[in-house]
């Protein structure tokens, strides 16, 4: 008997789940209905800034040839889900339709966080989340004029790079003491700020936005920071993190994580055995992770469980990240902040070369737990592959060999 799997959301995680289901011979037992809110099929959200460098939205698409026309798949775009009923096992859509399910996977993603400061909604303020957001930013950009990006994490720095490609003079405002504070340490952040500063990007760390100021025409004229700094700008991009979209938790009667997200176990299953959550909206062991790689692992695990009744448990999210921005290479992986008990740090800070490298070792002095690279991240693939393993040579030599 054919059962119905409903996937709410056609972002990167929801798409990977559908792909994994369709490529498995056991899938014949399932009919897949994907309800996507956006007007286009899933695309590579990580590569959004490439739209500002000449790529098209179609080039970012994730669907392989034949995916959209697969008779086992029903993809409904522009169809937000507004409610759900666990007893009836149905979801309600904005167009008034209802869809029944035997299994429900929530892949609703997250929404951009916009600090509720005065003026945050003025014309000239944007978020950086969808193709439409980026197209609106491109239309509003004025070469030679200043722009302000609020948020110095991965996505914020991608926005900085995109605005510079559009010819704008960019400021980045970050609450944390250094850029990319979730992925790299203070030493790496210092090098990153220095290198992008040489490219003309003005960095304001340890600062918050106080207000967005309107001009006579009602559009953005500038921003004021908490230290009194005033920055003139006609364009503000908010990229200060995301919040999980867990609105369906209430109608489904599902628990949320402490910081939001659908609370799920190590198999991405909620308290209801028919309901799962994957991607940025899933609070695995109470924690949401806003990166693509963990979402893919969740999708693959759930697909195997739906198809075969068993799949690997998620023992920890891979938060490794690498960013190459305007020729500046930076990466963080594993326990980059040396938070493990007894962790040891080996640091090589080459001011002359403008590079910084750190490896974090276990208390035994041999097992690699993580690291940070800034200015020269050629060693990243080799080091990441060694995570959790004993180093084959001394840290200094390993960094030298990997960067050749």
C-alpha positions as CSV (number, residue, x, y, z in Angstrom):
1,X,0.0,0.0,0.0
2,X,1.3,3.4,-0.9
3,X,1.7,5.9,1.9
4,X,2.0,9.7,1.7
5,X,5.0,11.6,3.0
6,X,4.3,15.4,3.3
7,X,7.4,17.6,3.4
8,X,6.7,21.2,4.6
9,X,9.4,23.3,3.0
10,X,11.4,23.0,-0.2
11,X,14.7,24.6,1.0
12,X,18.0,22.8,0.9
13,X,17.2,20.2,3.6
14,X,13.7,19.5,2.3
15,X,15.1,19.0,-1.2
16,X,17.8,16.7,0.0
17,X,15.2,14.5,1.8
18,X,13.1,14.3,-1.4
19,X,16.2,13.4,-3.4
20,X,17.2,10.7,-0.9
21,X,13.7,9.2,-1.0
22,X,13.4,9.1,-4.8
23,X,16.7,7.5,-5.5
24,X,16.1,4.5,-3.1
25,X,14.3,1.5,-4.7
26,X,12.3,1.1,-1.5
27,X,10.7,4.5,-2.2
28,X,8.0,2.8,-4.2
29,X,6.0,2.5,-1.0
30,X,5.8,6.3,-0.7
31,X,4.1,9.1,-2.5
32,X,5.9,12.4,-1.7
33,X,4.2,15.8,-1.5
34,X,6.5,18.8,-1.0
35,X,4.8,22.1,0.0
36,X,7.2,25.0,-0.8
37,X,6.5,28.6,0.3
38,X,8.8,30.3,-2.2
39,X,7.8,30.7,-5.9
40,X,10.8,28.7,-7.1
41,X,12.2,25.2,-6.5
42,X,15.0,24.7,-4.0
43,X,18.3,26.5,-4.7
44,X,21.7,26.9,-3.1
45,X,21.1,29.5,-0.4
46,X,24.7,29.4,0.6
47,X,25.7,30.8,-2.8
48,X,23.3,33.7,-2.8
49,X,26.0,36.3,-3.1
50,X,27.0,34.9,-6.4
51,X,23.8,36.4,-7.8
52,X,25.5,39.8,-7.3
53,X,28.5,38.6,-9.3
54,X,26.6,37.6,-12.5
55,X,25.1,34.2,-11.8
56,X,21.4,33.7,-12.3
57,X,18.8,32.2,-10.0
58,X,18.4,29.3,-12.3
59,X,22.1,28.5,-12.0
60,X,21.6,28.1,-8.2
61,X,18.9,25.5,-8.6
62,X,19.4,22.2,-6.9
63,X,17.0,20.0,-8.8
64,X,18.7,17.5,-11.0
65,X,17.3,16.7,-14.5
66,X,14.1,14.6,-14.1
67,X,13.5,15.6,-10.5
68,X,10.7,18.0,-11.0
69,X,8.9,15.7,-13.5
70,X,9.2,12.6,-11.4
71,X,5.6,11.0,-11.2
72,X,6.3,9.9,-7.6
73,X,6.7,13.6,-6.5
74,X,4.1,16.3,-6.2
75,X,5.8,19.7,-5.7
76,X,3.5,22.6,-4.9
77,X,5.3,25.9,-5.0
78,X,4.0,29.2,-3.6
79,X,2.0,27.1,-1.1
80,X,2.6,28.2,2.5
81,X,1.4,25.8,5.2
82,X,-0.8,27.6,7.7
83,X,-1.9,24.9,10.1
84,X,-1.9,21.2,11.0
85,X,-3.9,18.6,12.8
86,X,-2.1,15.6,14.2
87,X,-5.3,13.7,15.0
88,X,-6.6,14.0,11.5
89,X,-3.1,13.8,10.1
90,X,-3.5,16.7,7.8
91,X,-1.8,20.0,7.0
92,X,-3.7,23.1,5.9
93,X,-2.4,25.4,3.2
94,X,-2.9,29.1,2.5
95,X,-4.9,28.3,-0.6
96,X,-7.5,26.6,1.5
97,X,-6.5,23.0,0.6
98,X,-5.7,20.2,3.0
99,X,-3.2,17.5,2.5
100,X,-3.3,14.2,4.4
101,X,-0.1,12.4,5.5
102,X,1.2,9.2,6.9
103,X,4.5,10.8,7.8
104,X,5.2,14.5,8.1
105,X,8.6,16.1,7.9
106,X,8.9,19.8,8.9
107,X,11.7,21.5,6.9
108,X,10.5,25.0,7.4
109,X,13.9,26.5,7.8
110,X,14.4,29.9,9.6
111,X,13.7,33.5,9.2
112,X,16.2,36.4,9.4
113,X,16.5,38.2,12.7
114,X,16.0,41.9,12.4
115,X,16.9,43.9,15.6
116,X,13.8,45.8,16.6
117,X,15.5,49.2,16.5
118,X,13.7,52.4,15.4
119,X,13.7,52.6,11.6
120,X,14.5,48.9,10.9
121,X,11.6,48.8,8.4
122,X,12.3,51.9,6.5
123,X,12.7,51.7,2.7
124,X,16.3,50.9,2.0
125,X,16.5,48.2,4.7
126,X,16.8,44.6,3.5
127,X,17.4,41.1,4.8
128,X,19.6,38.6,3.1
129,X,17.8,35.3,2.8
130,X,16.1,34.6,-0.5
131,X,16.7,35.2,-4.2
132,X,14.1,38.0,-4.1
133,X,16.0,39.7,-1.2
134,X,19.2,39.7,-3.2
135,X,17.5,41.0,-6.4
136,X,16.0,43.8,-4.3
137,X,19.4,44.7,-2.9
138,X,20.9,44.7,-6.4
139,X,18.2,47.1,-7.6
140,X,18.8,49.5,-4.7
141,X,22.6,49.5,-4.8
142,X,24.3,52.7,-5.8
143,X,28.0,52.3,-6.9
144,X,30.3,54.5,-4.9
145,X,27.8,55.0,-2.0
146,X,28.3,53.5,1.4
147,X,26.3,50.5,2.6
148,X,26.0,49.0,6.1
149,X,25.7,45.3,6.9
150,X,24.4,44.5,10.3
151,X,26.0,41.1,11.3
152,X,29.5,39.9,10.9
153,X,28.9,36.1,10.7
154,X,29.2,33.9,7.6
155,X,26.1,35.3,5.8
156,X,26.9,38.9,6.8
157,X,30.3,38.7,5.3
158,X,28.9,37.1,2.1
159,X,26.6,40.2,1.9
160,X,29.6,42.4,2.4
161,X,31.4,40.7,-0.5
162,X,28.3,41.0,-2.7
163,X,27.8,44.8,-2.0
164,X,31.5,45.4,-2.8
165,X,31.0,43.7,-6.1
166,X,28.2,46.1,-6.8
167,X,30.7,49.0,-6.2
168,X,29.5,50.1,-2.7
169,X,31.7,51.1,0.1
170,X,30.8,48.8,2.9
171,X,30.7,48.9,6.7
172,X,30.0,45.8,8.8
173,X,28.6,46.1,12.3
174,X,29.0,43.1,14.7
175,X,27.9,42.7,18.3
176,X,30.5,40.2,19.1
177,X,34.1,41.2,19.8
178,X,35.3,39.8,16.5
179,X,33.9,38.6,13.1
180,X,32.7,35.1,12.6
181,X,32.8,34.6,16.4
182,X,30.8,31.3,16.1
183,X,33.4,29.7,13.8
184,X,36.8,31.2,14.7
185,X,38.6,32.6,17.7
186,X,39.8,36.1,18.6
187,X,43.2,35.6,16.9
188,X,41.6,34.5,13.6
189,X,39.0,37.3,13.9
190,X,41.7,39.9,14.4
191,X,43.5,38.8,11.2
192,X,40.2,38.6,9.2
193,X,39.3,42.2,10.2
194,X,42.8,43.5,9.3
195,X,42.8,41.8,5.9
196,X,39.3,42.9,4.8
197,X,40.0,46.3,6.3
198,X,42.9,46.6,3.8
199,X,40.3,46.0,1.1
200,X,38.3,49.0,2.2
201,X,35.7,47.3,4.4
202,X,35.1,49.3,7.7
203,X,34.7,46.9,10.6
204,X,32.8,47.9,13.8
205,X,33.0,45.0,16.3
206,X,31.6,45.1,19.8
207,X,28.9,47.5,18.6
208,X,25.2,47.4,18.2
209,X,22.8,49.4,16.0
210,X,20.9,52.0,18.0
211,X,18.7,53.5,15.2
212,X,18.2,53.6,11.5
213,X,17.7,57.3,10.5
214,X,15.3,58.4,7.9
215,X,15.9,61.2,5.4
216,X,13.5,63.8,4.1
217,X,12.1,61.4,1.6
218,X,11.3,58.8,4.3
219,X,14.1,56.4,3.1
220,X,17.2,55.4,5.0
221,X,19.7,58.2,5.4
222,X,22.1,56.6,7.9
223,X,22.5,54.6,11.1
224,X,23.6,55.4,14.6
225,X,25.6,52.9,16.7
226,X,25.6,52.5,20.4
227,X,28.9,54.3,20.9
228,X,27.6,57.4,19.1
229,X,29.1,56.7,15.7
230,X,27.0,57.9,12.8
231,X,27.3,56.3,9.4
232,X,25.7,57.9,6.4
233,X,24.2,55.2,4.1
234,X,21.2,54.8,1.8
235,X,21.2,51.0,2.2
236,X,21.2,48.7,5.3
237,X,21.3,44.9,5.1
238,X,20.3,42.9,8.2
239,X,22.2,39.7,8.4
240,X,22.3,39.3,12.2
241,X,21.4,35.7,12.5
242,X,18.3,33.6,12.0
243,X,15.4,32.3,14.1
244,X,13.9,28.8,13.5
245,X,10.5,28.9,11.9
246,X,8.6,26.7,14.4
247,X,5.1,28.3,14.1
248,X,3.5,24.9,13.4
249,X,4.6,23.7,16.9
250,X,1.5,25.1,18.6
251,X,-1.2,23.7,16.2
252,X,0.7,20.3,16.3
253,X,1.1,20.4,20.0
254,X,4.8,19.8,19.7
255,X,7.5,20.9,22.1
256,X,10.1,23.5,21.2
257,X,13.7,23.7,22.1
258,X,14.8,26.3,24.7
259,X,15.9,28.7,21.9
260,X,13.1,27.7,19.5
261,X,12.9,25.0,16.9
262,X,10.9,21.7,16.9
263,X,12.4,19.6,19.7
264,X,13.5,16.3,18.2
265,X,15.7,13.3,19.3
266,X,18.9,12.1,17.8
267,X,16.9,10.6,14.9
268,X,15.1,13.9,14.1
269,X,11.8,12.5,15.4
270,X,9.4,14.6,17.5
271,X,7.3,13.2,20.4
272,X,4.9,12.1,17.7
273,X,6.3,9.1,15.8
274,X,4.8,10.3,12.6
275,X,6.3,13.8,12.7
276,X,9.9,14.7,12.0
277,X,11.9,17.9,11.7
278,X,15.1,18.6,9.7
279,X,17.3,21.5,8.9
280,X,17.4,24.8,10.6
281,X,14.0,24.4,12.3
282,X,15.1,21.2,14.1
283,X,16.3,21.4,17.6
284,X,18.3,18.2,17.9
285,X,18.9,17.6,21.6
286,X,17.6,21.2,22.1
287,X,20.0,22.9,19.7
288,X,19.3,24.3,16.2
289,X,22.2,24.7,13.7
290,X,22.0,27.2,10.9
291,X,24.3,25.4,8.4
292,X,23.6,23.3,5.3
293,X,25.8,20.3,6.1
294,X,24.0,19.3,9.3
295,X,20.6,19.7,7.5
296,X,21.8,17.3,4.8
297,X,22.8,14.7,7.4
298,X,19.4,15.0,9.0
299,X,17.6,14.6,5.7
300,X,19.6,11.5,4.9
301,X,19.0,9.9,8.3
302,X,15.2,10.5,8.1
303,X,15.0,9.1,4.6
304,X,16.7,5.9,5.7
305,X,14.4,5.6,8.7
306,X,11.3,6.1,6.6
307,X,12.4,3.7,3.9
308,X,14.2,1.0,6.0
309,X,13.1,1.6,9.6
310,X,16.7,2.3,10.7
311,X,19.2,5.0,10.3
312,X,22.3,6.6,11.9
313,X,21.8,8.7,15.0
314,X,23.0,12.3,14.9
315,X,25.8,12.5,17.5
316,X,26.8,16.1,16.9
317,X,26.4,18.8,14.3
318,X,29.3,19.6,12.0
319,X,29.8,23.3,12.4
320,X,32.9,23.6,10.2
321,X,32.9,26.5,7.9
322,X,35.1,28.1,5.3
323,X,34.7,31.5,3.7
324,X,36.7,33.0,0.9
325,X,35.8,36.6,0.7
326,X,37.5,39.0,-1.7
327,X,40.6,36.8,-1.7
328,X,40.7,36.5,2.1
329,X,40.6,32.8,3.2
330,X,39.3,31.9,6.6
331,X,38.1,28.6,8.2
332,X,37.1,27.1,11.5
333,X,36.4,23.5,12.3
334,X,35.8,21.2,15.2
335,X,36.4,22.6,18.7
336,X,37.8,25.9,17.3
337,X,37.4,27.6,20.7
338,X,39.3,24.9,22.7
339,X,36.3,24.3,25.0
340,X,37.0,20.6,25.6
341,X,38.4,19.7,29.0
342,X,42.2,19.7,29.0
343,X,42.4,21.0,25.4
344,X,45.8,22.3,24.2
345,X,46.4,25.0,21.6
346,X,49.2,25.3,19.1
347,X,49.2,28.8,17.5
348,X,51.2,30.2,14.6
349,X,50.6,33.9,14.1
350,X,52.6,35.2,11.1
351,X,52.1,39.0,11.1
352,X,54.4,39.4,8.2
353,X,52.5,37.0,6.0
354,X,49.1,38.2,7.4
355,X,48.1,34.7,8.4
356,X,47.0,32.9,11.6
357,X,46.7,29.2,12.3
358,X,45.7,27.3,15.4
359,X,45.2,23.6,16.0
360,X,43.4,22.4,19.1
361,X,44.6,19.1,20.6
362,X,43.2,16.8,23.2
363,X,44.9,16.5,26.6
364,X,47.1,13.7,25.2
365,X,48.7,16.3,22.9
366,X,48.2,14.2,19.8
367,X,44.5,13.9,18.9
368,X,43.1,16.8,16.8
369,X,40.0,18.4,18.1
370,X,39.7,21.4,15.9
371,X,41.3,24.6,14.6
372,X,41.2,28.0,13.0
373,X,42.9,29.3,9.8
374,X,42.8,32.9,8.6
375,X,44.7,34.5,5.7
376,X,45.8,31.1,4.4
377,X,43.4,28.2,4.7
378,X,45.0,25.8,2.3
379,X,45.5,23.3,5.2
380,X,41.7,23.2,5.9
381,X,40.8,20.0,3.9
382,X,43.7,18.0,5.3
383,X,43.1,19.1,8.9
384,X,39.4,18.6,8.8
385,X,39.9,15.1,7.5
386,X,42.1,14.4,10.6
387,X,39.4,15.5,13.2
388,X,39.2,13.0,16.0
389,X,42.4,11.2,14.9
390,X,46.0,11.2,16.1
391,X,48.2,13.7,14.1
392,X,50.7,11.9,11.9
393,X,53.3,14.6,12.7
394,X,54.0,17.6,14.9
395,X,51.5,20.5,14.5
396,X,54.1,22.9,13.1
397,X,55.2,20.5,10.4
398,X,51.6,19.4,9.6
399,X,50.6,23.0,9.0
400,X,53.7,23.6,6.8
401,X,53.1,20.5,4.8
402,X,49.4,21.1,4.3
403,X,49.9,24.7,3.1
404,X,52.3,23.8,0.3
